[in-house]
Amino acid sequence: MRADKVTRLLNSLSEVQETLVAEFIPAGARSHFLTSRGEALLGLRSLLDAAIDRTKEPSGTAGKKTPSLSRGSIDISD
């Protein structure tokens, strides 16, 4: 297939996808899906940031087990 035919085919498929989304998914749902996708990406960013930070630790701490996350206690006394 020639490049121009592939480009036209991909453009047509993109238009079909946009039409299907617009016709079958209500606007409110699309908004929620976009928001959730953004939140998922922010979560991935946090995971990547933590992994990058671990690579910056001093060499003396490399290989040591990282402490497990646990819930802290909350003081409820007056």
C-alpha positions in Angstrom: 0.0 0.0 0.0 1.2 3.4 -0.8 1.8 5.9 2.0 -1.0 8.3 0.8 -3.5 5.4 0.9 -2.4 4.4 4.4 -2.7 8.0 5.6 -6.3 8.3 4.1 -7.2 4.9 5.7 -5.9 6.0 9.1 -7.7 9.4 8.8 -11.0 7.6 7.9 -10.6 5.2 10.9 -10.0 8.2 13.2 -13.2 9.9 11.9 -15.2 6.7 12.4 -13.9 6.4 16.0 -14.8 10.0 16.8 -18.3 9.6 15.3 -18.9 6.4 17.3 -17.8 8.0 20.5 -19.9 11.1 19.9 -23.0 9.0 19.0 -22.9 6.3 21.6 -21.2 7.8 24.7 -23.1 10.7 26.5 -21.1 13.9 27.0 -21.2 13.5 30.8 -19.7 10.0 30.6 -17.0 11.2 28.2 -16.1 13.9 30.7 -15.8 11.4 33.5 -13.7 9.1 31.4 -11.3 11.9 30.5 -11.0 12.9 34.1 -10.4 9.3 35.2 -7.7 8.9 32.5 -6.0 12.1 33.8 -6.1 10.7 37.3 -4.6 7.4 36.2 -1.8 9.3 34.5 -1.2 11.3 37.6 -0.9 8.1 39.6 1.6 6.7 37.1 3.6 9.9 37.4 3.7 9.5 41.2 5.0 5.9 40.8 7.6 7.1 38.3 8.7 9.9 40.6 9.1 7.5 43.5 11.2 5.1 41.4 13.4 8.0 40.2 13.8 9.2 43.8 15.0 5.7 44.8 17.7 5.8 42.2 19.0 9.0 43.8 19.5 7.5 47.2 23.1 7.4 48.5 24.9 4.3 47.6 25.1 3.1 51.2 21.4 2.6 51.3 21.2 0.8 47.9 20.0 -2.8 48.3 18.5 -2.3 51.7 14.8 -3.2 52.1 12.6 -0.2 51.9 10.3 0.1 54.9 6.8 -1.1 54.4 4.0 1.4 54.4 1.7 1.2 57.4 -1.1 3.2 58.7 -0.1 5.7 61.4 -2.1 6.2 64.6 -4.3 9.2 65.1 -4.6 10.7 68.5 -8.3 11.4 69.3 -7.9 12.5 72.9 -9.0 15.9 73.9 
